[in-house]
Amino acid sequence: MAKKSSKKEKVVVEEIEVIDVDNKEKEENIDKKLRNKNIKMIMLVVQFFLSIITLVFVVLFLFKKSVLAGLQISLALTLFVTGINNMITYKRKFFTILYFLLGLVLAVLAVLTILGV
């Protein structure tokens, strides 16, 4: 009888080890998902603040035309971050490319405005 109980104990110990490996994989998956979620939230907050800054520049531009370069730079940055958010969060390839291209055009225009060309 003693031999049977020791065999059962060995089986139980082996099953516990398998469960521990599964738990480690699940914890790693959960950690990865949380990191991705945190990155998405940070990027959305950055997009929100850049949008607010762009709106401030729009209002300033209505009264003072000399802030055009600042408006173009803030709008270009907003479009770049929006493109990144579309790529990461929404997985829209067409809009990502569109936002990047518009951001690039505005960045070039901002540089030309600053240089006075």
ABEGO torsion letter per residue (X at the ends): XAAAAAAAAAAAAAAAAAAAAAAAAAAAAAAAAAAAAAAAAAAAAAAAAAAAAAAAAAAAAAABAAAAAAAAAAAAAAAAAAAAAAAAAAGBAAAAAAAAAAAAAAAAAAAAAAAGX
